[in-house]
Amino acid sequence: MKYFFSIFITSTLLFISCYTKLPTNSSSGNQTVSKDKVTAENISFNNYIKTNVLSQCTGCHGGSGGVSYDGTYADLIKKISHFNEEIQKESMPQGSPLPQSERILIQAWVNKGAPEN
């Protein structure tokens, strides 16, 4: 009887865990979209730009001289024209421009009004 009860409890827990919604990846409640699933329709600052694009900017622009960037949406929006221009003409990131597929997504994001969420 103990054996049957143990199997029943284990099976039930396994079944429930398969249908439980996992927590999202960001504090704002938005899920991060993996690089292979982002589209021009679902791209936003919080679900893609911040983690997949801007992570390549803060090493040089994280507050020391020149064009600095503090990592926030508000700061990027102030510089959006300059940011997009430099990305599209392939001068940034220096020495390793973003692939065309990412530049197209960034342009689509800007064209949508650069949504935060």
C-alpha positions, 0 to 999 in steps of 0.5 A: 500500500505504501508503494502505491501511495508513493507512486500516486503522490509522485505522479500527481506532483509531476502532472501538476508541475507540468501545468504550472506557469513558470515565473517570468524573467523580468521584474516588470512581468514581461517574458524575455523573448529568445533571439530565435523567437523575436519578431518585428511585431513582438520586439520591445525594450524589456523583452529583447533590446535591453538584454540582447543588444544593449549588453554589447554597449555598456562596456564602452558606454557605461558612463565613462566619457563620450556617449554614455548610457546608464542602461535604462529605457529613459536614457536610451530614448533620449539618444534613440536617433543617435543609437539607431543611426550608429547601429544601422551604419554598422559603426557600433559596436566597434569592431563587431557590428551587429548582424543584419538580422538584428539591425532590421529588428532594431529598425522595426523597434524604432519604427514601432515607436520604440515600445518599452514593454 
